């Protein structure tokens, strides 16, 4: 993709739009696969290994916005 973030605000070609949509579709598929594997393999280990307090701390930490993001 050659379009910069500023360019996306002012307009891009259909080809660039389609290229971005395809990249986002691929990213979504990989994310769904990753999360499914995490639920199947990692979470059971965490539930067996962490105390309730450690689990609660982990969840609170995971739901904090990352530095530099606009999530609130």
C-alpha positions in Angstrom: 0.0 0.0 0.0 1.3 3.4 -0.9 -1.3 5.7 0.6 -0.3 7.5 3.8 -2.7 8.2 6.7 -3.1 11.8 5.6 -3.9 10.7 2.1 -6.7 8.3 3.3 -8.4 11.4 4.7 -8.4 13.2 1.4 -9.1 10.4 -0.9 -7.5 7.3 -2.5 -8.1 5.2 -5.6 -10.5 2.2 -5.7 -7.4 0.0 -6.0 -5.9 1.4 -2.9 -9.2 1.0 -1.0 -9.5 -2.6 -2.2 -5.9 -3.3 -1.2 -6.6 -2.0 2.3 -9.8 -3.9 2.6 -8.0 -7.1 1.6 -5.2 -6.5 4.1 -7.8 -5.9 6.9 -9.6 -9.1 5.9 -6.4 -11.1 6.2 -5.5 -9.5 9.5 -9.0 -10.3 10.8 -8.7 -13.9 9.8 -5.3 -14.2 11.6 -6.6 -12.5 14.7 -9.6 -14.8 14.9 -7.2 -17.8 14.5 -4.8 -16.5 17.2 -7.6 -15.8 19.7 -9.1 -19.2 19.2 -5.7 -20.9 19.8 -5.2 -18.7 22.9 -8.6 -19.7 24.3 -7.9 -23.4 23.6 -4.3 -23.6 24.8 -3.3 -20.7 26.9 -6.4 -19.9 29.0 -6.7 -23.4 30.4 -3.1 -23.2 31.6 -3.7 -19.8 33.1 -6.8 -21.0 35.0 -4.9 -23.9 36.4 -1.8 -21.9 37.3 -2.9 -18.6 38.6 -4.6 -17.8 41.9 -7.8 -15.8 41.8 -6.0 -12.6 42.8 -3.3 -13.1 40.1 -6.0 -13.8 37.5 -7.9 -10.6 38.5 -4.7 -8.6 38.2 -4.0 -10.1 34.8 -7.4 -9.2 33.5 -7.2 -5.6 34.9 -3.8 -5.1 33.3 -4.9 -6.6 30.0 -7.9 -4.2 29.7 -5.8 -1.1 30.2 -5.3 1.0 27.1 -1.8 0.8 25.6 0.3 3.9 25.8 -0.3 6.1 22.8 -3.8 4.7 22.0 -7.0 6.6 22.0 -8.9 3.8 23.8 -10.6 4.9 27.0 
